[in-house]
Amino acid sequence: IRSNPEKLPPSIYNAVIEACSSGGHARREDDPENRLARDLAARRGMRMTNSTGEENKRKTQKHDDDSDADRIDTANELLSEMGTATLHAHEVVITGFSRRGRIRDALSALSRMEGQLDSEHHSNLNPSLSVYQTLLVSLASKQQFSQMNTLLTSMRRRGVRPTVYTFNALLKVCASSKSPRWREAVSLLSQCQREPGVSPDIITYTSTMRALAKGKQARKALDLFRAMKDTGIQLDVFAYTTTMDACAKTNNWKKALQLLEEMRENNVPPNEVTYGVAVNACGNGGQWQTALSLLQTMNDSGMRINSITYNSAIAALSKAARLDAGPDPNVLWEKTQHILGEMHSRGVRQDTFTYSSAISVCGSAGRWEEAVRLIHQMKDSGTNGTKRNKIVAFTSAITACANSKQWDPANQLFQEMKRDGLAPDLVAFNALIGAGMAAGRPDEVYHLWREIGASNLSPDVVTLTEVLYTLDQARGKANRERAESVFKDAVSLGLVLRCDSLDTSSEFDLSRMSPSVARFAVLHIMKNIVKTVGRDSSSHPSDLSFIAGTTRMREHIRTVLRDEVSQSLYCTVPEREQGSLVVKQKVLQNYIARQM
């Protein structure tokens, strides 16, 4: 055979192509199939990479296994040399390309195969469903859903019909995708329902609901759950749990608990995952007592509780701790400590989410020392977690210090955070500014405002309100000038007095501002009016109106106009607009004239 390669039978080609197309395992160099493949490739004037990895790798493509990638290319070249290749050889190469994620090459090989079949008028021969299915799954995995649908249409035209297993494989990809692919899942379910001779099964529905849950489409998931019931399909624990998960992701904890109760009534035993989802639903809804009750049920049933379920319970306590009229924070902290102790005694891993939620609880209880201790415990334990979760943990600890007016520990945590390579986000800056505000640290707070701008972050209204309050309370000429500068920055950033708001050159709405922000808004407005008239002497200001909203804010603005502008300005309250103040045109003109 080796001396007459031109007379090789198709079966030899098929064997060699199979050897070249197979991936995922290494062959010994003396493997007969490997040796035969290399000999044939050498006689055809091609080099082939063996399993030990010669330096003959394609430079234009990068694959997880370069030796496998080279072998599949050899298989494709051998396929071209066969002339009239067998159906099996074509399918082996298509599958090889598909499994390596080389979609374009797989589609090209499929097109070549279909062209050969058409030219030979084999109307009764077509690529097998398994080949189409492998390529369809590869397309879906690469998020190429448009091409996937095109291929589905093409295979149908050739008489190859998808089965329920085809749709289930594609729906599994949608459900497992990192980005929500619920629209594609719903489309596939619709196709499955319309496909002749195909009926969706429980896997079809459950996979679609998983995709809907990931996309936070709880209502659609519930509608599909009811539709599944109507078809008479026997519901199992996976169907219930998936629907509950959709409810949990949209804070619909009541419906999640209703489904849990329905499972018990229908003799569908909930498992550990089901209870974990129920705890998560209660955690998202801030139902800490119910979450702890479910946790106790799991303990009583001898179920294994993982870190996700424990974290959900702590998150419920954390949310309750942030409520203004919530339960006693000390009680919540005691419950949190109990969960942390239980996790430790059972060897359940505590991650950055565990620590950040626990720190939030102890911060609300005024236990800033515990918050600092937990941060250092998190670091010392080498806890894994994303940078984002670590930033949240530090921010929660800084907030805990701020709530107790502990500037120094808060600032130390902030600096430690930066030393650890964690770039503070705006929430972290606001937390430290809050600590500075509580401790009366105007210099530090002002410098933090400047640092935010240098960090390419955009301050928000919370930042502005706390910075101006701190500077306003500190008094003194220097702090007033700083506050005016900060307000001017805020105007240029569009935080206040936006040009696209309802405010005009003669009417300003200050009703939603804090007293400090309103004070510097009035001072800024009056300075701008004087500057405008100074630049354009032909301009004639009309009545100036300030919308205050409440009587308290109205009197605050009146005091600023009377006592804090360079020359006292007197204003009136319109009879029909008691929440407003008006500076009459004549009074305003006299004020401007005195400033010129």
MIMAR-517771 format. One record per residue (C-alpha): residue in one letter; x, y, z. Coordinates in steps of 0.2 Angstrom, whole numbers, padded with zeros to 4 digits, always signed. Example, Ala and Ser with C-alpha at 12.3 -4.5 7.8 and 13.67 -1.06 7.14 Angstrom:
// MIMAR-517771
A+0062-0022+0039;S+0068-0005+0036;
This chain:
// MIMAR-517771
I+0000+0000+0000;R+0014+0012+0005;S+0023+0009-0012;N+0007+0013-0022;P-0001+0027-0013;E-0011+0032-0028;K-0021+0015-0027;L-0025+0017-0008;P-0043+0012-0005;P-0055+0024+0003;S-0055+0014+0019;I-0037+0018+0022;Y-0040+0036+0019;N-0054+0035+0031;A-0044+0027+0044;V-0030+0040+0042;I-0042+0055+0042;E-0050+0048+0058;A-0033+0047+0066;C-0029+0065+0061;S-0046+0072+0066;S-0047+0064+0083;G-0042+0076+0097;G-0041+0077+0115;H-0029+0063+0118;A-0011+0061+0114;R-0005+0046+0104;R+0011+0037+0106;E+0024+0040+0092;D+0024+0021+0088;D+0005+0020+0087;P+0001+0011+0071;E-0012+0024+0066;N+0000+0038+0069;R+0014+0030+0060;L+0002+0026+0045;A-0004+0044+0045;R+0014+0051+0045;D+0019+0040+0031;L+0005+0044+0020;A+0007+0063+0023;A+0025+0061+0019;R+0022+0053+0002;R+0009+0067-0002;G+0023+0080+0001;M+0015+0086+0018;R+0023+0087+0035;M+0013+0081+0050;T+0015+0085+0068;N+0017+0070+0079;S+0010+0068+0097;T+0027+0074+0104;G+0025+0090+0096;E+0038+0095+0082;E+0041+0113+0079;N+0029+0113+0064;K+0014+0124+0070;R+0003+0136+0061;K+0009+0154+0065;T-0008+0162+0059;Q-0019+0153+0071;K-0019+0149+0090;H-0027+0133+0097;D-0028+0125+0113;D-0019+0110+0106;D-0007+0115+0092;S-0003+0097+0088;D-0022+0092+0086;A-0025+0108+0076;D-0011+0103+0064;R-0018+0085+0062;I-0035+0091+0058;D-0028+0102+0044;T-0019+0087+0037;A-0035+0077+0038;N-0043+0091+0028;E-0029+0091+0015;L-0031+0072+0013;L-0050+0074+0011;S-0046+0085-0004;E-0034+0072-0012;M-0047+0058-0011;G-0056+0065-0026;T-0073+0058-0023;A-0072+0057-0004;T-0084+0046+0006;L-0098+0053+0016;H-0089+0046+0032;A-0073+0055+0028;H-0082+0072+0026;E-0092+0070+0042;V-0076+0066+0052;V-0067+0082+0046;I-0083+0093+0049;T-0084+0086+0066;G-0066+0088+0070;F-0067+0107+0065;S-0083+0109+0075;R-0076+0102+0091;R-0061+0113+0089;G-0072+0129+0087;R-0066+0132+0069;I-0083+0136+0063;R-0078+0144+0047;D-0068+0129+0042;A-0082+0117+0047;L-0095+0127+0037;S-0083+0126+0022;A-0081+0107+0024;L-0100+0105+0025;S-0103+0116+0009;R-0090+0105+0000;M-0098+0089+0006;E-0116+0095+0001;G-0109+0101-0016;Q-0101+0084-0020;L-0118+0075-0015;D-0128+0087-0026;S-0116+0085-0041;E-0117+0066-0040;H-0136+0067-0039;H-0137+0058-0022;S-0154+0064-0018;N-0156+0050-0005;L-0139+0054+0004;N-0136+0069+0016;P-0125+0073+0030;S-0131+0064+0046;L-0140+0073+0059;S-0126+0071+0072;V-0114+0081+0060;Y-0127+0095+0059;Q-0130+0094+0077;T-0112+0096+0082;L-0110+0111+0071;L-0126+0119+0077;V-0120+0117+0095;S-0103+0125+0090;L-0112+0139+0082;A-0122+0142+0097;S-0107+0141+0109;K-0099+0155+0099;Q-0115+0165+0100;Q-0117+0164+0081;F-0136+0162+0083;S-0140+0169+0066;Q-0129+0157+0057;M-0136+0143+0068;N-0154+0147+0062;T-0148+0148+0044;L-0140+0130+0046;L-0156+0124+0054;T-0166+0130+0039;S-0153+0123+0027;M-0154+0105+0035;R-0172+0105+0034;R-0172+0109+0016;R-0161+0094+0013;G-0173+0083+0022;V-0163+0082+0039;R-0175+0086+0053;P-0170+0091+0070;T-0176+0081+0085;V-0180+0086+0102;Y-0162+0081+0107;T-0156+0094+0094;F-0166+0107+0102;N-0162+0102+0120;A-0143+0103+0116;L-0145+0120+0109;L-0156+0126+0123;K-0143+0119+0135;V-0130+0131+0127;C-0142+0146+0129;A-0145+0142+0148;S-0127+0140+0151;S-0121+0156+0142;K-0113+0169+0153;S-0123+0183+0145;P-0142+0181+0145;R-0148+0172+0129;W-0167+0170+0134;R-0173+0177+0118;E-0164+0164+0108;A-0170+0151+0120;V-0188+0156+0118;S-0186+0156+0099;L-0178+0138+0099;L-0193+0132+0110;S-0205+0140+0098;Q-0196+0131+0083;C-0197+0115+0093;Q-0215+0116+0096;R-0218+0119+0077;E-0207+0106+0071;P-0217+0091+0064;G-0216+0075+0074;V-0207+0084+0088;S-0214+0087+0106;P-0204+0097+0119;D-0200+0087+0134;I-0197+0093+0152;I-0178+0096+0148;T-0184+0107+0134;Y-0195+0118+0145;T-0183+0118+0160;S-0168+0123+0149;T-0178+0137+0142;M-0183+0143+0160;R-0165+0142+0165;A-0161+0155+0151;L-0176+0165+0156;A-0170+0165+0174;K-0153+0171+0170;G-0161+0185+0160;K-0171+0189+0175;Q-0187+0186+0165;A-0197+0179+0180;R-0215+0182+0172;K-0210+0173+0156;A-0203+0159+0166;L-0219+0158+0176;D-0230+0158+0161;L-0219+0144+0153;F-0220+0134+0170;R-0239+0135+0169;A-0239+0130+0150;M-0228+0115+0155;K-0241+0110+0168;D-0255+0112+0155;T-0246+0100+0144;G-0247+0086+0157;I-0229+0084+0159;Q-0224+0077+0176;L-0215+0091+0185;D-0199+0087+0194;V-0188+0095+0206;F-0177+0103+0193;A-0192+0112+0185;Y-0198+0119+0201;T-0181+0124+0206;T-0178+0133+0190;T-0194+0143+0191;M-0190+0148+0209;D-0173+0154+0203;A-0181+0165+0191;C-0192+0172+0205;A-0177+0174+0216;K-0167+0184+0203;T-0181+0197+0202;N-0185+0198+0221;N-0201+0189+0220;W-0198+0179+0236;K-0216+0177+0239;K-0219+0167+0223;A-0203+0157+0226;L-0210+0151+0243;Q-0227+0147+0236;L-0218+0136+0223;L-0208+0128+0238;E-0225+0124+0247;E-0233+0118+0230;M-0218+0105+0229;R-0222+0098+0246;E-0241+0097+0242;N-0237+0088+0225;N-0225+0076+0234;V-0210+0083+0224;P-0196+0083+0238;P-0185+0098+0238;N-0167+0096+0237;E-0152+0106+0243;V-0152+0117+0228;T-0170+0120+0230;Y-0168+0126+0247;G-0153+0136+0242;V-0163+0145+0229;A-0177+0148+0242;V-0164+0156+0254;N-0157+0166+0240;A-0175+0173+0236;C-0177+0178+0254;G-0160+0186+0254;N-0164+0196+0239;G-0180+0201+0247;G-0173+0205+0264;Q-0183+0192+0273;W-0170+0187+0285;Q-0181+0178+0297;T-0188+0166+0284;A-0171+0164+0276;L-0164+0158+0293;S-0179+0147+0296;L-0176+0138+0279;L-0157+0137+0284;Q-0163+0128+0300;T-0174+0116+0290;M-0159+0111+0280;N-0149+0108+0295;D-0163+0098+0303;S-0164+0087+0287;G-0146+0084+0287;M-0143+0093+0270;R-0127+0100+0265;I-0126+0119+0265;N-0114+0127+0253;S-0106+0144+0253;I-0119+0152+0241;T-0134+0147+0253;Y-0125+0154+0268;N-0120+0170+0259;S-0139+0172+0254;A-0144+0171+0272;I-0130+0184+0277;A-0136+0195+0263;A-0154+0195+0270;L-0147+0200+0287;S-0136+0214+0278;K-0152+0221+0269;A-0162+0221+0285;A-0148+0230+0294;R-0148+0244+0281;L-0167+0248+0284;D-0170+0264+0293;A-0184+0256+0303;G-0177+0238+0303;P-0174+0226+0318;D-0161+0229+0331;P-0144+0229+0322;N-0136+0220+0337;V-0148+0205+0335;L-0144+0204+0316;W-0125+0204+0321;E-0127+0190+0333;K-0136+0180+0319;T-0122+0184+0307;Q-0109+0179+0319;H-0118+0162+0322;I-0118+0159+0303;L-0100+0163+0301;G-0096+0151+0316;E-0106+0137+0308;M-0097+0140+0291;H-0080+0139+0300;S-0085+0123+0310;R-0091+0114+0294;G-0077+0119+0284;V-0087+0129+0272;R-0077+0142+0262;Q-0080+0160+0266;D-0077+0171+0251;T-0076+0190+0249;F-0095+0191+0247;T-0097+0183+0264;Y-0086+0195+0272;S-0093+0211+0263;S-0111+0206+0269;A-0105+0202+0287;I-0096+0218+0288;S-0111+0228+0282;V-0121+0220+0297;C-0108+0224+0310;G-0106+0242+0303;S-0125+0245+0306;A-0123+0239+0323;G-0109+0252+0326;R-0096+0238+0328;W-0082+0246+0317;E-0068+0237+0326;E-0076+0220+0321;A-0077+0227+0303;V-0059+0231+0303;R-0055+0214+0310;L-0065+0205+0297;I-0056+0214+0283;H-0039+0208+0290;Q-0046+0191+0293;M-0051+0191+0274;K-0034+0196+0269;D-0025+0184+0280;S-0035+0169+0275;G-0031+0172+0257;T-0049+0172+0252;N-0053+0170+0234;G-0064+0183+0225;T-0066+0196+0212;K-0058+0213+0214;R-0075+0220+0213;N-0081+0209+0229;K-0065+0214+0238;I-0068+0233+0234;V-0086+0230+0241;A-0079+0222+0257;F-0067+0237+0260;T-0081+0249+0256;S-0092+0241+0269;A-0079+0242+0282;I-0075+0260+0278;T-0094+0264+0280;A-0094+0255+0296;C-0081+0266+0302;A-0090+0281+0295;N-0106+0277+0305;S-0096+0277+0321;K-0087+0294+0316;Q-0070+0285+0315;W-0060+0294+0302;D-0043+0287+0305;P-0047+0269+0304;A-0058+0273+0288;N-0044+0282+0280;Q-0032+0268+0284;L-0043+0256+0276;F-0044+0267+0261;Q-0026+0269+0259;E-0023+0250+0262;M-0036+0246+0248;K-0025+0256+0236;R-0009+0248+0242;D-0017+0231+0238;G-0020+0237+0220;L-0039+0239+0222;A-0044+0255+0213;P-0058+0263+0224;D-0074+0266+0215;L-0086+0281+0218;V-0095+0271+0232;A-0078+0269+0241;F-0074+0288+0239;N-0092+0292+0245;A-0090+0281+0260;L-0073+0289+0265;I-0081+0307+0262;G-0095+0301+0274;A-0082+0297+0287;G-0074+0314+0285;M-0091+0323+0286;A-0096+0314+0302;A-0079+0318+0309;G-0078+0336+0303;R-0063+0334+0292;P-0065+0348+0279;D-0047+0348+0272;E-0047+0329+0269;V-0065+0329+0262;Y-0060+0343+0249;H-0045+0334+0244;L-0055+0318+0241;W-0066+0329+0230;R-0051+0333+0220;E-0045+0316+0220;I-0061+0309+0212;G-0059+0321+0197;A-0040+0315+0195;S-0046+0297+0196;N-0057+0300+0180;L-0073+0296+0191;S-0088+0306+0190;P-0095+0312+0207;D-0114+0311+0210;V-0126+0321+0220;V-0122+0311+0236;T-0104+0316+0234;L-0108+0334+0231;T-0120+0335+0246;E-0108+0328+0258;V-0093+0338+0253;L-0103+0355+0253;Y-0111+0350+0270;T-0093+0347+0277;L-0086+0363+0270;D-0102+0373+0275;Q-0101+0367+0293;A-0083+0371+0295;R-0086+0389+0291;G-0072+0402+0287;K-0067+0411+0271;A-0056+0397+0265;N-0069+0384+0266;R-0083+0395+0259;E-0071+0398+0244;R-0068+0379+0242;A-0087+0376+0243;E-0090+0389+0229;S-0077+0381+0219;V-0084+0363+0222;F-0102+0369+0217;K-0094+0377+0201;D-0086+0360+0197;A-0103+0352+0200;V-0112+0364+0188;S-0099+0360+0174;L-0101+0342+0177;G-0120+0343+0175;L-0124+0338+0193;V-0134+0353+0197;L-0142+0368+0187;R-0142+0358+0171;C-0144+0367+0155;D-0157+0354+0149;S-0167+0356+0165;L-0183+0366+0168;D-0173+0380+0175;T-0172+0396+0165;S-0161+0412+0167;S-0175+0419+0178;E-0182+0403+0187;F-0173+0390+0197;D-0179+0375+0206;L-0170+0372+0222;S-0183+0361+0230;R-0174+0345+0230;M-0157+0351+0236;S-0150+0350+0253;P-0149+0366+0263;S-0130+0367+0260;V-0132+0364+0241;A-0146+0376+0240;R-0135+0390+0249;F-0121+0388+0236;A-0133+0387+0222;V-0140+0404+0226;L-0123+0412+0228;H-0118+0404+0211;I-0134+0410+0203;M-0132+0428+0209;K-0114+0429+0204;N-0118+0423+0186;I-0132+0436+0184;V-0120+0450+0188;K-0107+0443+0176;T-0120+0441+0162;V-0126+0459+0164;G-0108+0465+0165;R-0103+0456+0148;D-0119+0462+0140;S-0125+0479+0146;S-0140+0478+0134;S-0148+0464+0144;H-0162+0468+0156;P-0166+0455+0169;S-0184+0451+0173;D-0191+0445+0190;L-0180+0431+0198;S-0189+0416+0205;F-0183+0402+0216;I-0194+0387+0219;A-0191+0381+0237;G-0205+0368+0239;T-0206+0368+0258;T-0208+0383+0270;R-0192+0378+0278;M-0182+0378+0262;R-0191+0394+0257;E-0185+0403+0273;H-0168+0396+0271;I-0166+0403+0254;R-0173+0420+0260;T-0160+0420+0274;V-0146+0417+0261;L-0152+0431+0250;R-0153+0443+0264;D-0138+0439+0274;E-0125+0430+0263;V-0124+0439+0246;S-0113+0454+0244;Q-0128+0466+0246;S-0144+0461+0254;L-0158+0456+0243;Y-0176+0456+0248;C-0189+0445+0241;T-0207+0442+0242;V-0218+0426+0243;P-0232+0425+0229;E-0249+0424+0236;R-0253+0409+0225;E-0236+0400+0226;Q-0231+0399+0244;G-0217+0387+0240;S-0208+0401+0230;L-0198+0417+0232;V-0197+0431+0219;V-0184+0445+0218;K-0193+0459+0209;Q-0185+0466+0193;K-0182+0483+0201;V-0174+0476+0216;L-0163+0465+0205;Q-0158+0479+0194;N-0153+0490+0209;Y-0143+0475+0216;I-0134+0472+0199;A-0130+0491+0198;R-0122+0491+0215;Q-0111+0477+0210;M-0104+0484+0194;
